[in-house]
Amino acid sequence: MQPYEQNQYAAGTGFARTAAQVDQGLRAFMLGVYNNMILGLAISALVALGINMLATTSDPSMAVARMGNVGLTSFGVALYGSPLKWVVALAPLAFIFLFSFRMERMSAAAARGTFFAFAAVMGASLSTLLIVFTGASVVQVFFITAAAFGALSLWGYTTGRSLSGMGSFLVMGLVGLILASLVNLGMVAFGYVVPAFQMIISILGVLIFAGLTAYDTQKLKEMYLYGNYDGEAAAKASIFGALQLYLDFINMFQFLLALLGNRNE
């Protein structure tokens, strides 16, 4: 999980690095990024599945209430039908702010623990997807996302073209996407549902996070190559990189699910 932490060829250690040593250190660093990201996704998936199993039931006699065609247990009603749902929905955002303001002061171990806690909280938030969409379509879209993410990340890692210009455009697009999503939430809250508008948001979301996957991968590669890291700093950078790619994956997955998923109706 942490092959880079004791890598004597990492930048800033005082060793004169050959090209082979640089390549070895880079591979170890990126392996750490992907390992942490995959562990985060696994934690999110297990938490989402576990909460869904506790919150729903297929036995009509045990269903306290229903959400669409899905029967809810007492735990499900407390989680999805009370103000607690807002805590579950907004808790991941609190972790993002925590990372933003505390990452520099965290140790590598604390950053890793916080990231995995964030992944667990995100899993709780994502558990609602297993109520809104069929389990089969969630699994299908997850593997579609994984294949797309893998191809895009590999392209970002191997391409010789600088993606910095594309990154600036994508960040602006992300700001526009957030604003459009807020407008859509407001419209839904007042009973105005415009499927075409929601579809446009989903398509833009897929395209933006697909581009960010390639851009963030290249940025992480360049950050290692041109940065100055000791073992602790490299470990923290790996966690931060895992968080970036995790968010790219999760957001692309959710927008794809909105486009391709089959609802429980």
C-alpha positions in Angstrom: 0.0 0.0 0.0 2.8 2.5 0.7 5.8 1.5 -1.5 6.7 5.2 -2.0 7.1 6.1 1.6 10.6 4.7 1.9 11.5 5.3 -1.8 15.1 6.7 -1.7 14.7 8.0 -5.3 11.8 10.3 -4.4 12.4 14.0 -5.3 14.0 16.1 -2.6 15.9 13.2 -0.9 19.3 14.4 -2.0 20.0 11.5 -4.4 21.0 12.1 -8.0 18.3 10.2 -9.8 18.8 8.4 -13.1 15.9 8.2 -15.5 15.3 4.6 -14.4 15.1 5.7 -10.8 12.7 8.5 -11.6 10.5 6.1 -13.5 10.6 3.6 -10.6 9.7 6.3 -8.1 6.8 7.6 -10.3 5.4 4.1 -10.7 5.5 3.6 -6.9 3.9 6.9 -6.3 1.0 6.4 -8.8 0.5 2.9 -7.5 0.0 4.3 -4.0 -2.5 6.8 -5.4 -4.6 4.1 -7.2 -4.4 1.7 -4.2 -5.8 4.3 -1.9 -8.4 5.3 -4.4 -9.5 1.7 -4.9 -9.7 1.1 -1.2 -11.8 4.2 -0.8 -14.2 3.0 -3.5 -14.4 -0.4 -1.9 -15.2 1.1 1.5 -17.9 3.3 -0.1 -19.5 0.3 -1.9 -19.5 -1.9 1.2 -21.0 0.9 3.4 -23.7 1.7 0.7 -24.6 -2.0 0.4 -24.6 -2.6 4.1 -26.9 0.4 4.8 -29.2 -0.6 1.9 -29.6 -4.1 3.4 -30.5 -2.6 6.8 -32.8 0.2 5.4 -34.8 -1.9 2.9 -36.8 -5.1 2.9 -38.5 -7.2 0.4 -40.9 -8.6 3.0 -44.1 -6.6 2.9 -44.9 -7.5 6.6 -41.6 -5.9 7.7 -41.9 -2.7 5.7 -42.8 0.3 7.9 -43.1 2.6 4.9 -42.4 2.7 1.2 -40.2 4.8 -1.0 -41.5 4.2 -4.5 -41.6 0.4 -4.9 -39.0 -0.2 -2.2 -40.1 -1.2 1.3 -38.3 0.6 4.2 -37.5 -0.7 7.6 -37.6 1.4 10.8 -33.9 2.2 10.2 -34.6 3.2 6.6 -37.4 5.5 7.7 -35.2 7.1 10.3 -32.3 7.5 7.7 -34.3 8.7 4.7 -37.5 10.1 6.1 -36.2 12.3 8.9 -33.9 15.3 9.1 -31.1 12.8 9.5 -31.1 12.5 5.7 -29.7 16.0 5.4 -26.8 15.0 7.8 -26.0 12.0 5.6 -26.3 14.1 2.4 -24.1 17.0 3.6 -21.5 15.1 5.7 -19.3 14.4 2.7 -19.1 18.1 2.0 -17.9 18.7 5.5 -15.1 16.2 5.0 -14.1 18.1 1.8 -13.8 21.3 3.7 -11.8 19.5 6.4 -9.3 18.3 3.8 -9.1 21.7 2.3 -8.2 23.5 5.5 -6.4 20.8 7.4 -4.5 18.7 4.8 -1.2 20.6 5.2 -1.2 20.1 8.9 -2.2 16.4 8.9 0.2 13.6 9.1 0.1 11.0 6.3 -1.6 8.5 8.7 -4.2 11.0 9.7 -4.8 12.0 6.1 -5.3 8.4 5.1 -7.7 7.7 8.0 -9.7 10.9 7.2 -9.9 9.8 3.6 -11.2 6.4 4.5 -13.7 7.9 6.9 -14.8 10.3 4.1 -15.3 7.3 1.8 -17.5 5.6 4.4 -19.6 8.7 4.8 -19.9 9.0 1.0 -21.0 5.4 0.9 -23.8 6.2 3.3 -24.8 9.1 1.1 -24.7 7.0 -2.0 -26.9 4.3 -0.5 -29.9 6.2 -1.8 -28.9 5.3 -5.3 -29.7 1.6 -4.5 -33.3 2.8 -3.7 -33.8 5.1 -6.7 -32.1 2.7 -9.3 -32.2 -1.0 -9.7 -29.3 -3.0 -8.4 -28.5 -4.4 -11.8 -28.2 -1.0 -13.4 -26.1 0.4 -10.6 -23.6 -2.5 -11.1 -23.7 -2.2 -14.8 -23.0 1.6 -14.8 -20.3 1.1 -12.1 -18.4 -1.2 -14.5 -18.9 1.2 -17.4 -17.5 4.0 -15.3 -14.6 1.8 -14.2 -13.7 1.0 -17.8 -14.0 4.7 -18.9 -12.1 5.9 -15.9 -9.3 3.4 -16.6 -8.9 4.4 -20.2 -9.1 8.1 -19.5 -6.6 7.9 -16.6 -4.2 5.9 -18.8 -4.4 8.5 -21.5 -3.7 11.3 -19.1 -0.7 9.4 -17.8 0.8 8.5 -21.1 0.0 11.4 -23.4 2.8 13.8 -24.3 0.3 16.6 -24.8 -0.1 19.2 -22.0 -3.6 19.2 -20.6 -3.2 22.4 -18.6 -5.3 24.4 -21.1 -8.0 21.9 -21.0 -7.9 21.9 -17.2 -8.7 25.6 -17.1 -11.6 25.1 -19.3 -12.8 22.1 -17.3 -12.7 24.1 -14.0 -14.8 26.8 -15.6 -17.2 24.1 -16.8 -17.3 22.6 -13.3 -18.4 26.0 -11.8 -21.1 26.3 -14.4 -22.2 22.7 -13.7 -22.5 23.4 -10.0 -24.6 26.5 -10.7 -26.8 24.7 -13.1 -27.3 21.8 -10.6 -28.3 24.3 -7.9 -30.8 25.9 -10.3 -32.2 22.4 -11.0 -32.5 21.6 -7.3 -34.4 24.8 -6.8 -36.8 24.0 -9.7 -37.4 20.5 -8.3 -38.1 21.9 -4.9 -40.8 24.1 -6.3 -42.3 21.3 -8.4 -40.8 22.2 -11.8 -39.1 19.1 -13.2 -37.6 19.6 -16.6 -36.3 16.2 -17.9 -34.4 17.8 -20.8 -32.6 20.2 -18.5 -31.6 17.3 -16.2 -30.4 15.3 -19.1 -28.2 18.2 -20.3 -26.7 18.6 -16.8 -25.9 14.8 -16.7 -24.3 14.9 -20.2 -22.2 17.9 -19.2 -21.3 16.3 -15.9 -20.0 13.1 -17.6 -17.9 15.1 -20.1 -16.5 17.4 -17.5 -15.5 14.6 -15.1 -14.2 12.5 -17.9 -11.9 15.4 -18.9 -10.9 16.0 -15.2 -9.9 12.3 -14.9 -7.3 12.6 -17.6 -6.2 16.1 -16.4 -5.9 15.2 -12.7 -3.9 12.1 -13.6 -1.4 14.1 -15.7 -1.3 16.7 -12.9 -0.4 14.1 -10.3 2.3 12.7 -12.6 3.9 16.1 -13.1 3.5 17.0 -9.4 5.7 14.0 -8.5 8.2 14.6 -11.3 8.7 18.3 -10.6 7.9 18.4 -6.8 10.2 18.1 -3.8 8.9 15.3 -1.6 10.3 13.3 1.3 8.6 10.1 2.4 6.0 11.8 4.5 5.2 14.5 1.9 4.9 11.9 -0.8 2.5 9.8 1.3 0.3 12.8 1.9 0.4 13.7 -1.8 -0.7 10.2 -2.6 -3.7 10.5 -0.4 -4.6 13.9 -1.9 -4.2 12.4 -5.4 -6.4 9.5 -4.4 -9.1 11.9 -3.2 -9.0 13.8 -6.4 -9.4 10.7 -8.6 -12.0 9.2 -6.2 -14.1 12.3 -6.6 -13.7 12.2 -10.4 -14.8 8.6 -10.4 -17.8 9.1 -8.1 -19.1 12.1 -9.9 -18.8 10.5 -13.4 -20.5 7.4 -12.0 -23.5 9.4 -10.6 -24.0 11.4 -13.9 -23.7 8.2 -16.0 -26.2 6.5 -13.7 -28.6 9.4 -14.2 -28.3 8.9 -17.9 -28.2 5.1 -18.2 -29.7 3.8 -15.0 -33.1 2.0 -14.7 -35.2 3.4 -11.9 -37.2 1.4 -9.4 -40.6 2.4 -10.7 
